[in-house]
Each structure stands twice: as C-alpha cells, then as structure tokens.
Amino acid sequence: MAGTPFSQQVLKPTNAAKKLGVYLPATPSEFQEHGITRAQLEELETDPPQWLADLRRNGPHPRPVVAGRLGISIAGLARGGITDPLTTEQIDELRQDPPAWLVTEREVAAKVREEEDRLTTRAAEQAQREARKAR
C-alpha cells in the first residue's frame, strides 16, 4: 500500500499554525476550518499572504513566540503570569520596562543557556578524547 506523497500530506490547522508560528484563533476562518497540505504550508512560508505577514508582525503571538521574543522559556512566561497571547506592542512594552519577574526569568534563561553550552563543550571534549584513544 503506497502512502500519500509527503507534499500532499494534510496538516491539521493547529499543527499548521504552530509550524507558521501564529496564534490559530487570529487566523482567517478558512485556515482554522480546513487542513492544509505540506505543499500549501511551504507556499505560505515562502510567499506569505497579507494576513500571515500582518499576524507575524503585529500578533497576537502564541506563547512560544512571546517567550522567544522576550528571551525566556514558556514556563517562565507562566511563572510571570502571562498565559494569553500578546501583541508585538505588548511585548515591546515589556522589553522597554521589564517587570521584576521578566528580569529574573531572563537571568534564569541565561544560566540555563550557559549550562547547556558547558555541557555541549564537555561532551565535545570527551568525544575528542575518546577519538584520540581509538587511534
């Protein structure tokens, strides 16, 4: 039995919105009601229609996008009490005058990145040592 060609596989609207980095309830009703193929998704990414360009520019943005723009984790957003999507304007306001929780979460995120970098470096050094032993 042959499967559907990859480009013709249909994504649910929630998955398509996630891949496009947009908040599904803010998309046009036809996008929300029908699945799109991977080929259509690729077309949206390479030549976004006006509604998609506007959503990406102005929001409202889903939590992963909000967290990324603020430089914190999604869990950090929740700890800060942010559970709803935010617009670009709201994100910019938080950036310009960061509340204490955002300053703390950025520090936490920086420490996590430092630790991840340290572990990556350590693993690379270990791999080099093992490669030298194998010679």
C-alpha positions as CSV (number, residue, x, y, z in Angstrom):
1,M,0.0,0.0,0.0
2,A,1.5,3.3,-1.1
3,G,1.3,6.3,1.3
4,T,0.4,9.8,0.5
5,P,3.3,11.8,-1.0
6,F,4.9,14.0,1.6
7,S,4.0,17.2,-0.1
8,Q,0.3,16.1,-0.2
9,Q,0.0,15.1,3.5
10,V,-2.6,17.3,5.2
11,L,-1.8,19.1,8.4
12,K,-4.5,19.9,11.0
13,P,-5.0,23.7,11.4
14,T,-3.4,23.6,14.9
15,N,-0.2,22.0,13.6
16,A,-0.1,24.3,10.6
17,A,-0.5,27.4,12.8
18,K,2.3,26.0,15.1
19,K,4.6,25.5,12.2
20,L,3.9,29.0,10.9
21,G,4.4,30.5,14.4
22,V,1.0,32.1,14.5
23,Y,-1.9,32.1,17.0
24,L,-4.6,29.9,15.4
25,P,-7.7,31.9,16.7
26,A,-6.3,35.0,15.0
27,T,-6.1,33.3,11.6
28,P,-8.8,33.6,8.9
29,S,-11.8,31.2,9.4
30,E,-11.0,29.2,6.2
31,F,-7.5,28.5,7.7
32,Q,-9.0,27.4,11.0
33,E,-11.6,25.1,9.4
34,H,-9.6,23.2,6.8
35,G,-6.4,21.3,6.9
36,I,-3.6,22.4,4.5
37,T,-1.1,20.2,2.7
38,R,2.6,20.4,3.3
39,A,3.0,21.9,-0.2
40,Q,0.5,24.7,0.7
41,L,2.3,25.2,4.0
42,E,5.6,25.7,2.1
43,E,3.9,28.1,-0.2
44,L,2.6,30.1,2.8
45,E,6.1,30.2,4.2
46,T,7.8,31.3,1.0
47,D,5.2,33.8,-0.2
48,P,3.0,34.7,2.9
49,P,-0.3,36.3,2.2
50,Q,-1.1,39.7,3.8
51,W,-3.0,38.2,6.7
52,L,0.0,36.0,7.6
53,A,2.5,38.8,7.3
54,D,0.4,41.0,9.5
55,L,0.0,38.3,12.1
56,R,3.7,37.7,12.2
57,R,4.4,41.4,12.5
58,N,1.7,42.5,14.9
59,G,0.3,39.4,16.7
60,P,-1.3,38.3,18.7
61,H,1.5,35.8,19.1
62,P,1.4,32.3,20.6
63,R,3.3,31.7,23.8
64,P,6.4,30.1,22.2
65,V,6.8,33.2,20.0
66,V,6.2,35.5,23.0
67,A,8.7,33.6,25.1
68,G,11.3,33.7,22.3
69,R,10.9,37.4,21.8
70,L,11.3,38.1,25.5
71,G,14.3,35.7,25.8
72,I,12.7,33.4,28.3
73,S,11.1,30.0,28.5
74,I,7.4,29.2,28.2
75,A,7.5,28.1,31.8
76,G,9.0,31.5,32.7
77,L,6.0,33.2,31.0
78,A,3.6,31.1,33.1
79,R,5.6,31.9,36.3
80,G,5.3,35.6,35.3
81,G,1.5,35.2,34.9
82,I,1.4,35.5,31.1
83,T,-1.0,32.9,29.9
84,D,-2.6,34.7,27.0
85,P,-1.2,35.6,23.6
86,L,0.5,39.0,23.4
87,T,0.7,41.5,20.6
88,T,4.0,42.9,19.3
89,E,3.2,46.2,21.0
90,Q,2.6,44.4,24.4
91,I,5.9,42.5,24.0
92,D,7.8,45.7,23.2
93,E,6.3,47.4,26.3
94,L,7.6,44.5,28.4
95,R,11.0,44.8,26.8
96,Q,11.2,48.6,27.4
97,D,10.2,48.5,31.0
98,P,10.8,44.9,32.2
99,P,8.9,43.9,35.3
100,A,10.9,42.2,38.1
101,W,9.7,38.7,37.1
102,L,11.0,39.2,33.5
103,V,14.4,40.3,34.7
104,T,14.6,37.2,36.9
105,E,13.4,34.9,34.1
106,R,16.0,36.3,31.7
107,E,18.7,35.6,34.3
108,V,17.4,32.1,34.7
109,A,17.3,31.6,30.9
110,A,20.9,32.9,30.6
111,K,22.1,30.5,33.3
112,V,20.3,27.6,31.5
113,R,22.0,28.5,28.2
114,E,25.4,28.8,29.9
115,E,24.9,25.3,31.5
116,E,23.8,23.9,28.1
117,D,26.9,25.4,26.4
118,R,29.1,24.0,29.2
119,L,27.7,20.5,28.8
120,T,27.9,20.7,25.0
121,T,31.6,21.7,25.2
122,R,32.3,19.0,27.8
123,A,30.6,16.3,25.6
124,A,32.7,17.5,22.5
125,E,35.9,17.4,24.6
126,Q,35.0,13.9,25.8
127,A,34.3,12.8,22.2
128,Q,37.7,14.1,21.1
129,R,39.5,12.3,24.0
130,E,37.7,9.0,23.0
131,A,38.6,9.5,19.3
132,R,42.3,10.0,20.2
133,K,42.2,6.8,22.3
134,A,40.7,4.9,19.4
135,R,43.6,5.8,17.1
